[in-house]
Amino acid sequence: MKSDNENHKFKTGDNDMSLSSRDAVKIINVALTQQTSRSIDIISKHLDPGVFDNLDFIDALKKLSISSKFTKIRILINDSEPMIKNGHRMIELIQLLTSSIEVRKISEEYKLRNNAFSIFDGKGIIYLPHADRYEGFANFNRPRLATELVNFFNEVWEHSTPDENLRRLYI
């Protein structure tokens, strides 16, 4: 297995948008989600509430989730405890739309990676080299890089387990 730094040192492309604030990442995340028609893959330590816990994103994700039975939203996180403790809006959506949204906990062998990214329909990307900073880049159409990120995502996904804390409880 290659280290995170070996796999993910990317040069920015000509049409990349530089991201340097939480608001910029949040706005681009909503815009990319609104244009997505079939899939989103997200790697985030704990679904940063500054980016993912807002009504515009939740609404866009819900619309995408119910738009087609073929929609797939896969989310990899290190830890769901901060989401549960702080009442993240995504929890209800994850529990409601189990056929289109799946969340897994990242296995120990990948937890040391420090990047965060989202891939939209296999072509749009948001990439933050340091998950704890709102600095990185986005591109609405960069399929070659998106493919590299999806390949890494799939590798991590295969070694991860469903997050039992976010499963719907039937009483």
N, C-alpha and C positions, 0 to 999 in steps of 0.2 A: 504494500500500500504506500502510495506517495504521500508525503506530508502535505498539509493544507497549503503551505506556502509554495510548494512545487507545483501543485495543481492549479492554483488560482492567483497567479500574478498576471493580471490582464492589462494590456495597453488600452487606453481609451481610443475610441474610433472617431471618425470625422463627424458623425451625427450624434455623438453622445452629449447628453445634457449633464453638466456638472451639478452635483447636489452638495449643499453645504449647510443645511439647516433641517430641523425636524419638520417644519412646515413645508419645505420643498419636497422632502421625501413623502410626506403625507399626501400632498396634492398630486404628485406624479403617481403614487400608489393608487389613488382613487381613479385617476384618469385612465391608467392602464387596465384596471379592473373593469371599468365601464366599457372599454372597447373589446374586452376578452369575450370569446364565444364558446370556448370548450374546456380550457384547463389553466390552472394556476398551481405552481409548486412554490412553496415558501420554506426557507430555512431561517429560523429566528430563535434566539435563546429562549424567549418567553413571550412571543408576540407583543413586542414593544407597544404599550398602550398609546404612546405618542403618535404612532403610525397606524395601528390596527384597531384601536378602540375608539372609533368615531362613527357617527351615524351615516355619513356619506359612504364610507367604505363598507359598513355593514349592509346598507341598502343595496349597493352595487353587487356585493358578494351574494346576497340573498337572491337578487334578480338573476344572476348568472346561475346559481345553484338550481333554481326551479325552471330555467329556460329549456333544459333538455335532459333527458334521462342519461345522456352520454357525458354530461359535465362531470369533471373530476377536479377536486381541489384537495391537494395533498399538502399537509403541514408537518414539518419536523421541528420539534422544540427540545430544548434541554430539560426544562422544568415547567410544569403547569401550576405549581404552588403559588407563584406571584399572581397569576391570573385568577385563581380561585380566591385567594386572600383579599385581592383588591376589587373583585367583582367585574371582571372583564366582560364587555358586551358580546364577545365572540363565543363565550361558553354556551349561551342559549342557542345560538345559531348552529354551532357544532352538534349539539345534542338534538336539535330539531331536524337537521338535514343530514342524517347519517348515511344516506345513500350516495350523496355527492361530496361530502366533506369528511376526510379521514385525517386524524392526528396521531402521530407516533412520537415516542420519546427517542431521542438520539442515543445510540449505544455509547458506552464508555469510550470505546476506541476512537470516536469522532468528536467527543465533547470538547476537546481542547482547541478545536478549530475556532477561529475568532471572526469569521466573516458572516454576513447575512445577505441573503438574496432572494428575489422572487422572479419567477419566469412565467410569462403570460403567453399562452397559445404557442409555446415553443419558439417565440421570436422576440417578444418584448422582455426587457430585463430592468431590474433595479439591483445594483450591486454595491454593497458597502463592505470594503475590505476589513473594517473594524466594526464589529456588531454594536459596540458601545458608543459609536460616534455616528453622527448624521452627515458623514462625508463619503461621497462616492459618485456614481454616475448612473444614468438611466438612458435607455434607448428603446423607442417604440418598435424598431425593426432591426434587430441584430441577430439573425438566426444562427450564424456559425458559433458565436459565443453562447447563445442560448442552448445550443446542442451540447456544448462542453459542460455547461452548468447542469443541464438535465442528466447527463451521464454521471456526474458526481452525485447529484441528488439521488438518482436511482441506486447508486452504490450504498449510500448512507441509509436510504429507505429500506433496502433489503436486510440491513443489519440492525434495524430499529424495531421496537415493539409498540403495539397500540398503547395509548395513554389511558389507563383505566380511570384516572381521575376525571376525565372529560367525557366518559361514556354516559349515555342516557340511563337514568335509573327508572325502572318500571316498578311502581308500587301498587 
